[in-house]
Amino acid sequence: MPATGAEGAELPVVLVVAVALVDADGRVLLAQRPEGKAMAGLWEFPGGKVLPGEPPEAALIRELKEEIGIDVAEACLAPLTFASHRYESFHLLMPLYVCRRWNGIVAAQEGQALAWVRPQKLDQYAMPPADKPLVAMLRDLL
């Protein structure tokens, strides 16, 4: 179902999944959007678009393998909260999961910068508007 924009025009709803990967030291992984992508240079929680017919958890598992080279079991993804944000040309709906267990070494697979960040310092990183409200929820959890 489309969302309604500022002038009453219908906007497509885009479903994107994201994860707060939390390491043994309680730090959270952020990825910087690379040049050439929308909102390049901003920091975000890893994840990506859900393909048509794809369950959100499956999309997140796929995206984590593609983007940072790790394997995650669905049972290790705990839903925390979600973001709902209207951009100019679409409305974003983004569930945020927390994950503390994965297999493999986190490594950028697409040339993006990665940073392990203490929860109290997350707000020091420039983020897309949809990601910003998630920081307080995550900080409260950790």
Rosetta constraint file for C-alpha pairs under 8 A:
AtomPair CA 1 CA 12 HARMONIC 7.60 0.50
AtomPair CA 1 CA 13 HARMONIC 7.16 0.50
AtomPair CA 2 CA 10 HARMONIC 5.58 0.50
AtomPair CA 2 CA 11 HARMONIC 5.33 0.50
AtomPair CA 2 CA 12 HARMONIC 4.85 0.50
AtomPair CA 2 CA 13 HARMONIC 5.71 0.50
AtomPair CA 3 CA 10 HARMONIC 5.38 0.50
AtomPair CA 3 CA 11 HARMONIC 4.89 0.50
AtomPair CA 3 CA 12 HARMONIC 6.21 0.50
AtomPair CA 3 CA 13 HARMONIC 6.26 0.50
AtomPair CA 3 CA 90 HARMONIC 7.86 0.50
AtomPair CA 3 CA 91 HARMONIC 6.44 0.50
AtomPair CA 4 CA 8 HARMONIC 5.36 0.50
AtomPair CA 4 CA 9 HARMONIC 5.52 0.50
AtomPair CA 4 CA 10 HARMONIC 4.40 0.50
AtomPair CA 4 CA 11 HARMONIC 5.60 0.50
AtomPair CA 5 CA 9 HARMONIC 5.11 0.50
AtomPair CA 5 CA 10 HARMONIC 5.81 0.50
AtomPair CA 5 CA 11 HARMONIC 5.93 0.50
AtomPair CA 5 CA 86 HARMONIC 7.57 0.50
AtomPair CA 5 CA 88 HARMONIC 7.58 0.50
AtomPair CA 11 CA 89 HARMONIC 6.26 0.50
AtomPair CA 11 CA 90 HARMONIC 4.91 0.50
AtomPair CA 11 CA 91 HARMONIC 6.24 0.50
AtomPair CA 12 CA 89 HARMONIC 7.65 0.50
AtomPair CA 12 CA 90 HARMONIC 5.06 0.50
AtomPair CA 12 CA 91 HARMONIC 6.14 0.50
AtomPair CA 13 CA 90 HARMONIC 5.91 0.50
AtomPair CA 13 CA 91 HARMONIC 4.69 0.50
AtomPair CA 13 CA 92 HARMONIC 5.81 0.50
AtomPair CA 13 CA 93 HARMONIC 6.93 0.50
AtomPair CA 14 CA 49 HARMONIC 7.52 0.50
AtomPair CA 14 CA 90 HARMONIC 6.77 0.50
AtomPair CA 14 CA 91 HARMONIC 6.06 0.50
AtomPair CA 14 CA 92 HARMONIC 4.94 0.50
AtomPair CA 14 CA 93 HARMONIC 6.14 0.50
AtomPair CA 15 CA 49 HARMONIC 6.07 0.50
AtomPair CA 15 CA 50 HARMONIC 5.79 0.50
AtomPair CA 15 CA 92 HARMONIC 6.14 0.50
AtomPair CA 15 CA 93 HARMONIC 5.04 0.50
AtomPair CA 15 CA 94 HARMONIC 5.97 0.50
AtomPair CA 16 CA 47 HARMONIC 7.27 0.50
AtomPair CA 16 CA 48 HARMONIC 5.24 0.50
AtomPair CA 16 CA 49 HARMONIC 4.24 0.50
AtomPair CA 16 CA 50 HARMONIC 5.56 0.50
AtomPair CA 16 CA 56 HARMONIC 7.95 0.50
AtomPair CA 16 CA 92 HARMONIC 7.10 0.50
AtomPair CA 16 CA 93 HARMONIC 6.27 0.50
AtomPair CA 16 CA 94 HARMONIC 4.85 0.50
AtomPair CA 16 CA 95 HARMONIC 7.13 0.50
AtomPair CA 17 CA 47 HARMONIC 5.43 0.50
AtomPair CA 17 CA 48 HARMONIC 5.54 0.50
AtomPair CA 17 CA 49 HARMONIC 6.39 0.50
AtomPair CA 17 CA 50 HARMONIC 6.82 0.50
AtomPair CA 17 CA 56 HARMONIC 6.32 0.50
AtomPair CA 17 CA 57 HARMONIC 7.89 0.50
AtomPair CA 17 CA 59 HARMONIC 7.24 0.50
AtomPair CA 17 CA 60 HARMONIC 6.01 0.50
AtomPair CA 17 CA 94 HARMONIC 5.21 0.50
AtomPair CA 17 CA 95 HARMONIC 5.29 0.50
AtomPair CA 17 CA 96 HARMONIC 6.31 0.50
AtomPair CA 17 CA 97 HARMONIC 7.92 0.50
AtomPair CA 18 CA 45 HARMONIC 5.69 0.50
AtomPair CA 18 CA 46 HARMONIC 5.48 0.50
AtomPair CA 18 CA 47 HARMONIC 4.22 0.50
AtomPair CA 18 CA 48 HARMONIC 6.55 0.50
AtomPair CA 18 CA 60 HARMONIC 6.80 0.50
AtomPair CA 18 CA 94 HARMONIC 6.77 0.50
AtomPair CA 18 CA 95 HARMONIC 6.35 0.50
AtomPair CA 18 CA 96 HARMONIC 4.92 0.50
AtomPair CA 18 CA 97 HARMONIC 6.33 0.50
AtomPair CA 19 CA 45 HARMONIC 5.77 0.50
AtomPair CA 19 CA 46 HARMONIC 5.75 0.50
AtomPair CA 19 CA 47 HARMONIC 6.24 0.50
AtomPair CA 19 CA 60 HARMONIC 7.62 0.50
AtomPair CA 19 CA 96 HARMONIC 5.35 0.50
AtomPair CA 19 CA 97 HARMONIC 4.63 0.50
AtomPair CA 19 CA 98 HARMONIC 5.52 0.50
AtomPair CA 19 CA 99 HARMONIC 6.78 0.50
AtomPair CA 20 CA 28 HARMONIC 5.98 0.50
AtomPair CA 20 CA 29 HARMONIC 6.52 0.50
AtomPair CA 20 CA 45 HARMONIC 6.01 0.50
AtomPair CA 20 CA 46 HARMONIC 7.38 0.50
AtomPair CA 20 CA 96 HARMONIC 7.08 0.50
AtomPair CA 20 CA 97 HARMONIC 6.16 0.50
AtomPair CA 20 CA 98 HARMONIC 4.78 0.50
AtomPair CA 20 CA 99 HARMONIC 6.23 0.50
AtomPair CA 21 CA 28 HARMONIC 5.47 0.50
AtomPair CA 21 CA 29 HARMONIC 5.52 0.50
AtomPair CA 21 CA 98 HARMONIC 6.04 0.50
AtomPair CA 21 CA 99 HARMONIC 4.94 0.50
AtomPair CA 21 CA 100 HARMONIC 5.96 0.50
AtomPair CA 22 CA 26 HARMONIC 5.62 0.50
AtomPair CA 22 CA 27 HARMONIC 5.43 0.50
AtomPair CA 22 CA 28 HARMONIC 4.71 0.50
AtomPair CA 22 CA 29 HARMONIC 6.79 0.50
AtomPair CA 22 CA 98 HARMONIC 7.23 0.50
AtomPair CA 22 CA 99 HARMONIC 6.17 0.50
AtomPair CA 22 CA 100 HARMONIC 5.01 0.50
AtomPair CA 23 CA 27 HARMONIC 5.48 0.50
AtomPair CA 23 CA 28 HARMONIC 6.66 0.50
AtomPair CA 23 CA 100 HARMONIC 6.17 0.50
AtomPair CA 24 CA 100 HARMONIC 7.71 0.50
AtomPair CA 26 CA 118 HARMONIC 6.81 0.50
AtomPair CA 26 CA 119 HARMONIC 7.67 0.50
AtomPair CA 26 CA 142 HARMONIC 7.19 0.50
AtomPair CA 27 CA 116 HARMONIC 5.57 0.50
AtomPair CA 27 CA 117 HARMONIC 5.03 0.50
AtomPair CA 27 CA 118 HARMONIC 4.58 0.50
AtomPair CA 27 CA 119 HARMONIC 6.39 0.50
AtomPair CA 28 CA 116 HARMONIC 5.35 0.50
AtomPair CA 28 CA 117 HARMONIC 5.12 0.50
AtomPair CA 28 CA 118 HARMONIC 6.29 0.50
AtomPair CA 28 CA 119 HARMONIC 6.61 0.50
AtomPair CA 29 CA 45 HARMONIC 6.83 0.50
AtomPair CA 29 CA 46 HARMONIC 7.61 0.50
AtomPair CA 29 CA 114 HARMONIC 6.90 0.50
AtomPair CA 29 CA 115 HARMONIC 5.69 0.50
AtomPair CA 29 CA 116 HARMONIC 4.56 0.50
AtomPair CA 29 CA 117 HARMONIC 6.25 0.50
AtomPair CA 30 CA 43 HARMONIC 6.00 0.50
AtomPair CA 30 CA 44 HARMONIC 5.41 0.50
AtomPair CA 30 CA 45 HARMONIC 5.10 0.50
AtomPair CA 30 CA 46 HARMONIC 6.59 0.50
AtomPair CA 30 CA 114 HARMONIC 5.75 0.50
AtomPair CA 30 CA 115 HARMONIC 5.27 0.50
AtomPair CA 30 CA 116 HARMONIC 6.40 0.50
AtomPair CA 30 CA 117 HARMONIC 7.17 0.50
AtomPair CA 31 CA 43 HARMONIC 5.43 0.50
AtomPair CA 31 CA 44 HARMONIC 5.40 0.50
AtomPair CA 31 CA 45 HARMONIC 6.21 0.50
AtomPair CA 31 CA 46 HARMONIC 6.06 0.50
AtomPair CA 31 CA 112 HARMONIC 6.50 0.50
AtomPair CA 31 CA 113 HARMONIC 5.81 0.50
AtomPair CA 31 CA 114 HARMONIC 4.57 0.50
AtomPair CA 31 CA 115 HARMONIC 6.51 0.50
AtomPair CA 32 CA 40 HARMONIC 7.48 0.50
AtomPair CA 32 CA 41 HARMONIC 5.70 0.50
AtomPair CA 32 CA 42 HARMONIC 5.52 0.50
AtomPair CA 32 CA 43 HARMONIC 4.28 0.50
AtomPair CA 32 CA 44 HARMONIC 6.29 0.50
AtomPair CA 32 CA 112 HARMONIC 5.70 0.50
AtomPair CA 32 CA 113 HARMONIC 5.20 0.50
AtomPair CA 32 CA 114 HARMONIC 6.33 0.50
AtomPair CA 33 CA 37 HARMONIC 6.70 0.50
AtomPair CA 33 CA 38 HARMONIC 7.87 0.50
AtomPair CA 33 CA 39 HARMONIC 6.75 0.50
AtomPair CA 33 CA 40 HARMONIC 4.74 0.50
AtomPair CA 33 CA 41 HARMONIC 5.16 0.50
AtomPair CA 33 CA 42 HARMONIC 5.56 0.50
AtomPair CA 33 CA 43 HARMONIC 6.20 0.50
AtomPair CA 33 CA 44 HARMONIC 7.30 0.50
AtomPair CA 33 CA 112 HARMONIC 6.36 0.50
AtomPair CA 33 CA 113 HARMONIC 7.81 0.50
AtomPair CA 34 CA 40 HARMONIC 5.24 0.50
AtomPair CA 34 CA 41 HARMONIC 6.12 0.50
AtomPair CA 34 CA 111 HARMONIC 7.14 0.50
AtomPair CA 34 CA 112 HARMONIC 5.39 0.50
AtomPair CA 34 CA 113 HARMONIC 7.74 0.50
AtomPair CA 35 CA 40 HARMONIC 5.08 0.50
AtomPair CA 35 CA 41 HARMONIC 6.85 0.50
AtomPair CA 36 CA 40 HARMONIC 6.58 0.50
AtomPair CA 39 CA 128 HARMONIC 6.96 0.50
AtomPair CA 42 CA 125 HARMONIC 7.68 0.50
AtomPair CA 42 CA 126 HARMONIC 5.40 0.50
AtomPair CA 42 CA 127 HARMONIC 4.97 0.50
AtomPair CA 42 CA 128 HARMONIC 6.28 0.50
AtomPair CA 43 CA 125 HARMONIC 6.29 0.50
AtomPair CA 43 CA 126 HARMONIC 5.89 0.50
AtomPair CA 43 CA 127 HARMONIC 4.84 0.50
AtomPair CA 43 CA 128 HARMONIC 7.21 0.50
AtomPair CA 44 CA 127 HARMONIC 5.86 0.50
AtomPair CA 44 CA 128 HARMONIC 6.99 0.50
AtomPair CA 44 CA 131 HARMONIC 6.56 0.50
AtomPair CA 45 CA 131 HARMONIC 7.56 0.50
AtomPair CA 46 CA 63 HARMONIC 7.92 0.50
AtomPair CA 46 CA 64 HARMONIC 7.01 0.50
AtomPair CA 46 CA 67 HARMONIC 7.69 0.50
AtomPair CA 47 CA 60 HARMONIC 5.71 0.50
AtomPair CA 47 CA 63 HARMONIC 5.54 0.50
AtomPair CA 47 CA 64 HARMONIC 6.36 0.50
AtomPair CA 47 CA 67 HARMONIC 7.91 0.50
AtomPair CA 48 CA 59 HARMONIC 7.43 0.50
AtomPair CA 48 CA 60 HARMONIC 6.93 0.50
AtomPair CA 48 CA 63 HARMONIC 6.06 0.50
AtomPair CA 49 CA 59 HARMONIC 7.21 0.50
AtomPair CA 50 CA 54 HARMONIC 6.14 0.50
AtomPair CA 50 CA 55 HARMONIC 7.34 0.50
AtomPair CA 50 CA 56 HARMONIC 6.10 0.50
AtomPair CA 50 CA 59 HARMONIC 5.35 0.50
AtomPair CA 50 CA 60 HARMONIC 7.86 0.50
AtomPair CA 51 CA 59 HARMONIC 7.12 0.50
AtomPair CA 54 CA 58 HARMONIC 6.57 0.50
AtomPair CA 54 CA 59 HARMONIC 6.35 0.50
AtomPair CA 55 CA 59 HARMONIC 6.31 0.50
AtomPair CA 56 CA 60 HARMONIC 6.23 0.50
AtomPair CA 57 CA 61 HARMONIC 6.21 0.50
AtomPair CA 57 CA 74 HARMONIC 6.32 0.50
AtomPair CA 57 CA 77 HARMONIC 7.48 0.50
AtomPair CA 58 CA 62 HARMONIC 6.14 0.50
AtomPair CA 58 CA 74 HARMONIC 7.48 0.50
AtomPair CA 59 CA 63 HARMONIC 6.04 0.50
AtomPair CA 60 CA 64 HARMONIC 6.04 0.50
AtomPair CA 61 CA 65 HARMONIC 6.40 0.50
AtomPair CA 61 CA 71 HARMONIC 6.93 0.50
AtomPair CA 61 CA 72 HARMONIC 5.82 0.50
AtomPair CA 61 CA 73 HARMONIC 7.39 0.50
AtomPair CA 61 CA 74 HARMONIC 7.36 0.50
AtomPair CA 62 CA 66 HARMONIC 6.28 0.50
AtomPair CA 63 CA 67 HARMONIC 5.80 0.50
AtomPair CA 64 CA 68 HARMONIC 5.50 0.50
AtomPair CA 64 CA 69 HARMONIC 6.35 0.50
AtomPair CA 64 CA 70 HARMONIC 5.97 0.50
AtomPair CA 64 CA 71 HARMONIC 7.11 0.50
AtomPair CA 64 CA 72 HARMONIC 7.66 0.50
AtomPair CA 65 CA 69 HARMONIC 4.36 0.50
AtomPair CA 65 CA 70 HARMONIC 4.92 0.50
AtomPair CA 65 CA 71 HARMONIC 5.87 0.50
AtomPair CA 66 CA 109 HARMONIC 6.68 0.50
AtomPair CA 67 CA 108 HARMONIC 6.24 0.50
AtomPair CA 67 CA 109 HARMONIC 5.11 0.50
AtomPair CA 67 CA 110 HARMONIC 6.04 0.50
AtomPair CA 68 CA 106 HARMONIC 5.43 0.50
AtomPair CA 68 CA 107 HARMONIC 4.93 0.50
AtomPair CA 68 CA 108 HARMONIC 4.77 0.50
AtomPair CA 68 CA 109 HARMONIC 5.31 0.50
AtomPair CA 68 CA 110 HARMONIC 7.87 0.50
AtomPair CA 69 CA 104 HARMONIC 6.97 0.50
AtomPair CA 69 CA 105 HARMONIC 7.04 0.50
AtomPair CA 69 CA 106 HARMONIC 6.14 0.50
AtomPair CA 69 CA 107 HARMONIC 6.10 0.50
AtomPair CA 69 CA 108 HARMONIC 7.25 0.50
AtomPair CA 69 CA 109 HARMONIC 6.45 0.50
AtomPair CA 70 CA 102 HARMONIC 6.56 0.50
AtomPair CA 70 CA 103 HARMONIC 5.74 0.50
AtomPair CA 70 CA 104 HARMONIC 4.91 0.50
AtomPair CA 70 CA 105 HARMONIC 6.32 0.50
AtomPair CA 70 CA 106 HARMONIC 6.07 0.50
AtomPair CA 71 CA 102 HARMONIC 5.77 0.50
AtomPair CA 71 CA 103 HARMONIC 5.06 0.50
AtomPair CA 71 CA 104 HARMONIC 6.44 0.50
AtomPair CA 72 CA 76 HARMONIC 6.78 0.50
AtomPair CA 72 CA 77 HARMONIC 7.86 0.50
AtomPair CA 72 CA 101 HARMONIC 7.24 0.50
AtomPair CA 72 CA 102 HARMONIC 4.85 0.50
AtomPair CA 72 CA 103 HARMONIC 6.46 0.50
AtomPair CA 73 CA 77 HARMONIC 7.25 0.50
AtomPair CA 73 CA 102 HARMONIC 7.22 0.50
AtomPair CA 76 CA 99 HARMONIC 5.77 0.50
AtomPair CA 76 CA 100 HARMONIC 7.11 0.50
AtomPair CA 76 CA 101 HARMONIC 6.23 0.50
AtomPair CA 76 CA 102 HARMONIC 7.70 0.50
AtomPair CA 77 CA 97 HARMONIC 5.82 0.50
AtomPair CA 77 CA 98 HARMONIC 5.84 0.50
AtomPair CA 77 CA 99 HARMONIC 5.16 0.50
AtomPair CA 78 CA 97 HARMONIC 5.19 0.50
AtomPair CA 78 CA 98 HARMONIC 5.14 0.50
AtomPair CA 78 CA 99 HARMONIC 6.45 0.50
AtomPair CA 79 CA 95 HARMONIC 7.23 0.50
AtomPair CA 79 CA 96 HARMONIC 6.13 0.50
AtomPair CA 79 CA 97 HARMONIC 4.22 0.50
AtomPair CA 79 CA 98 HARMONIC 6.32 0.50
AtomPair CA 80 CA 95 HARMONIC 7.71 0.50
AtomPair CA 80 CA 96 HARMONIC 5.77 0.50
AtomPair CA 80 CA 97 HARMONIC 5.28 0.50
AtomPair CA 80 CA 98 HARMONIC 6.41 0.50
AtomPair CA 81 CA 95 HARMONIC 6.03 0.50
AtomPair CA 81 CA 96 HARMONIC 5.41 0.50
AtomPair CA 81 CA 97 HARMONIC 7.21 0.50
AtomPair CA 81 CA 134 HARMONIC 7.45 0.50
AtomPair CA 81 CA 137 HARMONIC 7.55 0.50
AtomPair CA 82 CA 93 HARMONIC 7.20 0.50
AtomPair CA 82 CA 94 HARMONIC 5.34 0.50
AtomPair CA 82 CA 95 HARMONIC 4.06 0.50
AtomPair CA 82 CA 96 HARMONIC 5.32 0.50
AtomPair CA 82 CA 134 HARMONIC 7.35 0.50
AtomPair CA 83 CA 92 HARMONIC 7.59 0.50
AtomPair CA 83 CA 93 HARMONIC 5.80 0.50
AtomPair CA 83 CA 94 HARMONIC 5.00 0.50
AtomPair CA 83 CA 95 HARMONIC 6.37 0.50
AtomPair CA 83 CA 96 HARMONIC 7.66 0.50
AtomPair CA 83 CA 130 HARMONIC 5.96 0.50
AtomPair CA 83 CA 131 HARMONIC 7.09 0.50
AtomPair CA 83 CA 133 HARMONIC 7.27 0.50
AtomPair CA 83 CA 134 HARMONIC 6.93 0.50
AtomPair CA 84 CA 91 HARMONIC 7.30 0.50
AtomPair CA 84 CA 92 HARMONIC 5.68 0.50
AtomPair CA 84 CA 93 HARMONIC 4.65 0.50
AtomPair CA 84 CA 94 HARMONIC 6.43 0.50
AtomPair CA 84 CA 130 HARMONIC 6.88 0.50
AtomPair CA 85 CA 91 HARMONIC 5.81 0.50
AtomPair CA 85 CA 92 HARMONIC 5.21 0.50
AtomPair CA 85 CA 93 HARMONIC 6.70 0.50
AtomPair CA 85 CA 129 HARMONIC 7.57 0.50
AtomPair CA 85 CA 130 HARMONIC 5.50 0.50
AtomPair CA 86 CA 90 HARMONIC 6.30 0.50
AtomPair CA 86 CA 91 HARMONIC 4.31 0.50
AtomPair CA 86 CA 92 HARMONIC 6.16 0.50
AtomPair CA 87 CA 91 HARMONIC 5.72 0.50
AtomPair CA 87 CA 92 HARMONIC 7.24 0.50
AtomPair CA 92 CA 130 HARMONIC 7.63 0.50
AtomPair CA 96 CA 134 HARMONIC 7.85 0.50
AtomPair CA 107 CA 114 HARMONIC 7.93 0.50
AtomPair CA 108 CA 112 HARMONIC 5.83 0.50
AtomPair CA 108 CA 113 HARMONIC 6.91 0.50
AtomPair CA 108 CA 114 HARMONIC 6.84 0.50
AtomPair CA 117 CA 121 HARMONIC 6.44 0.50
AtomPair CA 117 CA 122 HARMONIC 6.29 0.50
AtomPair CA 118 CA 122 HARMONIC 6.62 0.50
AtomPair CA 119 CA 135 HARMONIC 7.89 0.50
AtomPair CA 119 CA 138 HARMONIC 7.30 0.50
AtomPair CA 119 CA 139 HARMONIC 5.28 0.50
AtomPair CA 119 CA 142 HARMONIC 6.93 0.50
AtomPair CA 120 CA 139 HARMONIC 6.52 0.50
AtomPair CA 121 CA 125 HARMONIC 7.71 0.50
AtomPair CA 122 CA 135 HARMONIC 6.67 0.50
AtomPair CA 123 CA 132 HARMONIC 7.62 0.50
AtomPair CA 123 CA 135 HARMONIC 6.95 0.50
AtomPair CA 127 CA 131 HARMONIC 6.10 0.50
AtomPair CA 127 CA 132 HARMONIC 6.09 0.50
AtomPair CA 128 CA 132 HARMONIC 6.69 0.50
AtomPair CA 129 CA 133 HARMONIC 7.79 0.50
AtomPair CA 130 CA 134 HARMONIC 7.84 0.50
AtomPair CA 131 CA 135 HARMONIC 7.15 0.50
AtomPair CA 133 CA 137 HARMONIC 7.48 0.50
AtomPair CA 134 CA 138 HARMONIC 6.25 0.50
AtomPair CA 135 CA 139 HARMONIC 6.01 0.50
AtomPair CA 136 CA 140 HARMONIC 6.13 0.50
AtomPair CA 137 CA 141 HARMONIC 6.39 0.50
AtomPair CA 138 CA 142 HARMONIC 6.26 0.50
